[in-house]
């Protein structure tokens, strides 16, 4: 089932997500729904808070970047209860966007390599190092389960320039070709 993407302005995007239990009810269905949702929105990664679930889970599929980095053709993964062990290597910029912040893309500087401990969809533990665009996708999605957005990594000047657009997104004034859920302020 395609789920609505949570739009910028919803407090769930700013909360540190909760640990996933091994016997988490509906976990496999959530994973399946997240992949379906990500593909419907033409994303390469999606975190549970982006579909309204405060859980430490994110998914990736780097296939759209396969032409840039061959390894990404096989970079379809589920990351549960991920722990960032290390971020290292040269810092490099890349233009990022986010399904929760449609219409905004900015250059973000991140480390070239990451080492992560995580569980897969079968709750098998892994420790692995990722590099290049795979590392970037992971860092972006990992930030989501920590309550951080890519715009937080921009300069104060850039943030001021984007303030109006971000306000519009939070108010539902955005045009996207996928389902979105906007926060209703009380």
C-alpha positions in Angstrom: 0.0 0.0 0.0 1.3 3.4 -0.9 1.5 5.6 2.2 1.4 9.4 2.3 4.7 11.1 2.8 4.9 13.2 5.9 5.6 16.9 4.9 8.0 19.3 6.4 6.5 20.9 9.5 5.2 17.7 11.1 6.9 17.3 14.5 7.5 13.5 13.9 10.3 14.5 11.5 12.1 16.3 14.4 11.9 13.4 16.9 14.5 10.8 17.5 12.7 7.6 16.4 12.1 4.6 18.7 13.8 1.2 18.6 12.1 -1.5 16.5 11.3 -4.6 18.5 12.1 -8.0 16.9 8.5 -9.0 17.2 7.2 -5.5 16.1 3.6 -6.0 14.9 3.2 -5.3 11.2 7.0 -4.8 10.5 7.1 -6.8 7.3 4.0 -5.0 6.0 5.5 -1.6 6.9 8.7 -2.5 5.0 6.8 -3.6 2.0 4.6 -0.4 2.1 7.7 1.8 2.5 9.3 0.3 -0.6 6.0 0.7 -2.6 5.8 4.3 -1.3 9.4 5.2 -2.1 9.1 3.8 -5.7 5.8 5.7 -6.2 7.5 8.9 -5.2 10.7 8.2 -7.2 12.9 8.2 -4.1 16.2 6.4 -3.4 15.6 6.2 0.4 12.8 6.5 2.9 12.7 6.5 6.7 9.8 5.4 8.8 9.2 9.0 10.2 8.6 10.1 6.7 5.5 7.8 6.6 4.3 8.9 10.1 6.0 6.1 12.1 8.4 7.0 14.8 10.5 3.9 14.3 14.3 3.4 13.7 13.9 1.9 10.2 14.9 3.1 6.8 15.2 1.6 3.4 17.3 2.3 0.3 17.5 1.5 -3.3 20.3 3.2 -5.2 19.4 1.8 -8.6 18.6 5.2 -10.1 22.3 6.1 -9.5 23.7 2.9 -11.0 25.1 4.7 -14.0 27.2 6.9 -11.6 28.3 4.1 -9.4 27.8 0.4 -10.5 27.5 -1.0 -7.0 24.3 1.0 -6.5 22.4 -1.4 -8.8 22.4 -3.8 -5.9 21.9 -1.3 -3.1 18.4 -2.3 -2.1 18.5 -2.6 1.7 16.5 -2.4 4.9 18.2 -0.9 7.9 16.6 -1.5 11.3 17.9 0.1 14.6 20.9 1.4 12.8 23.8 2.7 14.8 26.4 5.0 13.1 29.8 3.7 14.2 32.0 6.0 12.1 31.8 8.7 9.5 35.1 9.4 7.9 37.0 10.3 4.7 37.0 13.4 2.5 34.1 15.7 2.8 32.2 16.1 -0.5 29.2 18.0 -1.7 26.3 16.6 -3.6 22.9 18.0 -4.4 20.3 16.5 -2.1 16.5 16.6 -2.0 14.0 15.0 0.3 10.5 13.5 -0.3 9.3 15.4 2.8 10.6 18.7 1.5 9.5 18.7 -2.2 10.9 21.2 -4.6 14.0 22.1 -2.6 17.4 20.7 -3.6 20.7 22.0 -2.1 24.3 21.0 -2.0 25.1 19.2 1.3 28.6 18.3 2.5 29.0 14.9 4.0 31.8 12.3 4.7 32.7 9.9 1.9 32.6 6.7 4.1 30.3 5.4 6.9 30.4 2.3 9.1 27.1 1.1 10.4 25.7 -1.6 12.7 22.1 -2.5 11.8 19.6 -5.3 11.5 18.1 -6.4 8.2 14.4 -7.2 7.5 15.0 -10.7 9.1 16.6 -9.2 12.2 20.0 -10.5 11.2 22.7 -8.2 12.6 25.3 -6.6 10.2 28.3 -4.3 10.5 29.3 -2.8 7.2 31.1 0.1 5.6 29.6 2.0 2.8 31.2 4.6 0.5 30.2 7.2 -2.0 26.6 7.7 -2.9 25.6 4.6 -0.8 27.1 6.3 2.2 25.4 9.6 1.4 21.9 7.9 1.0 22.5 6.2 4.4 23.6 9.4 6.1 20.5 11.2 4.7 18.1 8.5 5.9 19.9 7.9 9.2 19.5 11.6 9.9 15.7 11.1 9.6 15.6 8.5 12.4 17.7 11.0 14.5 15.2 13.8 13.9 17.5 15.8 11.5 16.7 17.0 8.0 19.2 17.8 5.2 18.3 21.5 5.4 19.8 21.5 8.9 23.2 21.1 7.3 22.9 24.3 5.3 24.4 27.6 6.2 22.2 30.1 8.1 22.1 32.3 5.0 20.7 29.4 2.9 18.2 28.6 5.5 16.9 32.2 5.6 16.6 32.1 1.8 14.5 28.9 2.0 12.3 30.0 4.9 9.3 31.1 2.6 9.4 27.9 0.6 9.6 25.8 3.8 6.6 27.6 5.3 4.6 27.0 2.1 5.4 23.2 2.3 4.4 23.1 5.9 1.1 24.7 5.0 0.4 22.3 2.1 1.2 24.8 -0.6 3.3 22.5 -2.8 2.7 20.6 -6.0 3.8 17.0 -6.0 2.9 13.9 -7.9 2.7 11.6 -4.8 0.5 11.4 -1.7 1.5 13.7 1.1 0.3 14.2 4.7 0.5 17.7 6.1 0.6 18.5 9.8 -2.6 20.1 11.1 -1.6 22.8 13.7 -3.8 23.0 16.7 
